[in-house]
Amino acid sequence: MTDETSYADETGAYRRDTDYIETRVTRDGADGWPVEAGRYRLAAARACPWANRAMIARRLYGLEAAMSLALAGPTHGEESWTFDLEPGEVDPVLGIRLLRDAYEARAVESGSGVTVPALVDIPSGKLVTNDFHQITLDFGQEWVDHHRDGAHDLFPQEHRDEIMEVAEANYRDVNNAVYEAGFATDAEAYGQAYHRLFDRLDELEERLTGRRYLVGDTITEADVRLWPTLVRFDAVYHNHFKCNRNKLSEMPALWGYARDLFQTPGFGDTIDFPQIKQHYYGVHRQVNPSGIVPIGPDPASWSSGHGRESLGGRPFGDGTAPAPAPDSELPDPGANPVWAR
């Protein structure tokens, strides 16, 4: 997403701008953007939970060869996400320093600002979409001709209604509620978000006590959408956003579930804990004026046993796990020792 500089409204409550660019890349090219291998580049940032969803879906469907990845750095100013991790601070494929350049090339207003994830058309350098809700669904349904062998459907027809019901409740009361708590400037607004968050986490703790995944017996879109918030919870949201009734690691089912997915190819291998902390603690100076980034917690705990296999379930259904991520896309070993190679 953006640097979240809008923060709270006049009532002290955080309101996310959801005016995204909703054009789509589809098999029939109905919006003018047809599916075509090698044509589009996924602009993301390891720091961002919303971009993390798209990175996970791309890995699980095996779209690495069909869609390249542009990774922005974890810190930025109001101007844009910046490709400052690259030599010369320029994305080597798009030839731009700021993601904003792709938005301006499209010459279309985005009320949500310059956000990740974003799909960029490589030949024209134009942004196609930043609608993070739809991007992962389209990776599954529109890019099917480019899926890896053994990829399983994260959005199976028989579970779609339940997946969306669970995912929408989690978005409202977990994914977005941590921001509503963290960016509130009014105690009542903060308290409402805080209690809504932990009420939902308690419901999820109960739900996941007797089942391995959120819906059905395989990984689905619902898991892909919830997990990026969970993996950031103890490192960021518990302290930085004052979501401190308890840590995720103090909720046995959720902590086991989060580690189970972390240790699953396509999830944990997208995570860079230092970049995550650098973004939140370094960019959100209204929340953390000093910009000091905490040293802990130790990420080694993510490799500990979780015992979730005893609940049954088949992570990839009748399919297979994705191949290891390309070396160029793995986080630095010091940032994520669990997935270091």
Protein Blocks (a to p, Z undefined) as FASTA:
>chain_A
ZZhlnmpafkopacddfbdcfbdcdfklmnopacdehkaccdddfklmklmmmmmmmmmn
opmmmoccddddfbdcfkbccdfkbghiiafklopablklmmmmnopacfkbpadddddd
fklopafbfcfklmmmmmmmmmmmmgcehiacfbbfklmmmmmmmmmmmmmmmmmmmmmm
mmpcbfklmmmmmmmmmmmmmmmmmmmmmpcbfnhjbdcfklmmmmmmmmmmmmmmmmmn
opakbcfklmmklmmmmmmmmmpghilmmpcfklmmmmmmmmmmmlmmnopacfbdcfkl
mmpcehlmmngpjfklmaccdddddfklpccfklommlgZZ
